[in-house]
Structures are given as C-alpha cells and as structure tokens.
Amino acid sequence: MGIVSLSSFLIYPGKNLEDAPEALGTLLPLEGNLYGMLSDVFDRSDRECDIPIRFTIGENGSQTNPVRNMLVDFIGDPGLPKGRALANRLRDFTTKVPGLGLLFLILGRDEGRGEWKIALSRFPADRGILAEADEEGLRVEFIERIFMKSRTAYKAAVYRGRSLEAGFWSGHAVDKQLNAPNYQVAHYWIHEFLASDFKTTPKAGTKRFAVAMREATRDAPIEVQRELIGLRLLAGGLSGQSVSIQGVMEDYALSQEARRAITAQLPYEALITDQFVLDYEELERHAPFTTVELNTGGVLLAPSDKFNEVFRREAIDEASNLYQFMAEGEIVDERVRGRK
C-alpha cells in the first residue's frame, strides 16, 4: 500500500486552557530519510496497534462520532486544514503530563483493492545531546526538543476502509501507557482524543476473565487453586482499570501451571491479550467468593456456590450472632505463619 499523504503537527498541552496555541502543521515530502522512517512506522502499524477499538456512537444512539467525521473528512481531503482539526482536538485533551508532542497523519491507498489506510502516531518530546564530527573535531550541542518513538509513551491508531460513508467505525490502537499504574495518563488517547472505546466491553471482558478463573479452580491441583483464589481476591482491586488477562497474570506472577489453567478455559488463546476495563460487579457476579470473619480471628473462605457445603453452620445464639462452623476434609496442606 503506497503512502499518498504525509503531514505533521506540533501539539502543545492545551487541556483546560482558553488560549492554547493552534497546532502548527506542515506537509512532508514523500521521499528522504524522514519519509523512510515514517513509512516503516506506517508498515508496522498493523502489527503494533493490537488493541481493537471502535468509535462510540452519540448519546442519543445516533450513528455519529466527531472524530470519525474528522477522520473521514481528512481522508477525502488530506490537506493541512482538515488535518489541523484532528491536531487541535488532540491539543484540547493533552495535559502537561504527556506534554509536547508531534502528531503524524500518514495516509495510504491500495488502488487495486480500493482501500484506504490511515495511521495516526504521536511521538513525545524529549531532550538530548547531538554530537557531530567535522574537520575541526567533535561538536556537541544540547537539543531542547527531540521527538522520538518512545517505548513507554508511544501512541498510535490505524484504520482501514473502502467506504467513506459507511466505513472506518473500528480500528486498532497502541498505547504504551495503558498498563501504567496511573491509567489516567493514557486515558486521553483512546477515550478522549479518539472518542473510542475498547471493542471488548467491560462486562464482556470481565465475565470472560471471571469465568475462566472460576472454571480453572474447579479441577486444578490444590497449589494452583490457592493461586487462583488469591488472584481472584486481588483482581477486585483492579476495578476501573484497563487490563488484559495476560497482563494480570504477569503482574501477579502466576505460575506457568496456573496460567495454563486459565488459558485453557478461554474460547481461544489470543483472548489473553484482549484489553478491557475490569468491572468489579461483573467479577463478583461470575466468580464470587464468600468469606466469614469471626471475632476469634478466624477467617473462612470458599467459592460462594460451595460455601454451605464446605462449612456447615449451626446457630448457638442467633440473637448475639453466635454460630458454630464445622468442616470435614482431607488435609492437603498446612502452614504456620510467623509474625514479625
């Protein structure tokens, strides 16, 4: 697919500012070293942008989205005015945390298939030192603004389509900050700037994860069951954050056996990298655990659907909430934990 238009815009942080400077832009030549580098970015965007996203529809249910409209307008007329509309929108959602950046709009066309492809890439600004050798020796210079494709802050999105009227409703994105502890740093790229959401809804993604953990717990060895129960309890603290099943398993250092147990419960393995926002209520609905804490310091824990089978309770004095719990089973593990 050949590139037909290449433009760049300087993006200043402008969120909550009334006098934010307009994005400055330029059309870039389709030749030279810069073109070669951006052509490589364009070619690799299909592989690097691995998060399926979709434009959100209007609050009234109408099939309209402001960013999709800007995108389609730019594809139809890939000049600076239409590109600046996208750039200024990015400016309006950029805070001082991501800071100054360069937005590249790379438009390609496959004439044989009649398909358009557009990639949007944001390079963050950094500082660096330029060293050049000449006849007089080595010249060293401090550079205030260097724009590079950062491994930790790079953001991009790619869309393909044939029909400007009906297409370009979904695409793929990459955001190297999505799994950062402060998810709001990354929130502005997909949700605010692109006015998009993950294709996998919070409820669907959370249900898939919860059911996989629940089913994996049933037949797993006791050591793996203990890991999975612990993971289920810890996962509740991720509510509202963007996660993937693989990311959660890695963050909590699950054993390979526990990872295989969860993965085996998914419809297909590729779903472990699917991004979604974890929904705590959905997690509770599909992978519930019941705990009872006694004033003696004891804690009883079991899957909710089996709790009354595992622990039989008898009321001693209901008025004072005094109960006796009984359980029978083979001891498969027993540990004494010391206190510091």
Secondary structure as UniProt FT lines:
FT   STRAND          2..11
FT   TURN            15..16
FT   TURN            18..19
FT   STRAND          24..27
FT   HELIX           32..48
FT   STRAND          51..55
FT   TURN            59..60
FT   HELIX           66..76
FT   HELIX           80..92
FT   TURN            96..98
FT   STRAND          101..110
FT   TURN            111..114
FT   STRAND          115..134
FT   TURN            135..136
FT   STRAND          137..147
FT   TURN            151..153
FT   STRAND          155..161
FT   TURN            164..166
FT   STRAND          170..175
FT   TURN            176..179
FT   HELIX           184..187
FT   HELIX           188..193
FT   STRAND          196..198
FT   HELIX           202..219
FT   HELIX           222..235
FT   HELIX           236..238
FT   TURN            239..240
FT   STRAND          242..243
FT   HELIX           245..251
FT   TURN            252..253
FT   HELIX           256..263
FT   TURN            264..265
FT   HELIX           269..273
FT   STRAND          276..277
FT   HELIX           280..286
FT   STRAND          289..293
FT   TURN            295..296
FT   STRAND          299..303
FT   TURN            304..306
FT   HELIX           307..310
FT   STRAND          312..317
FT   HELIX           318..320
FT   STRAND          322..326
//
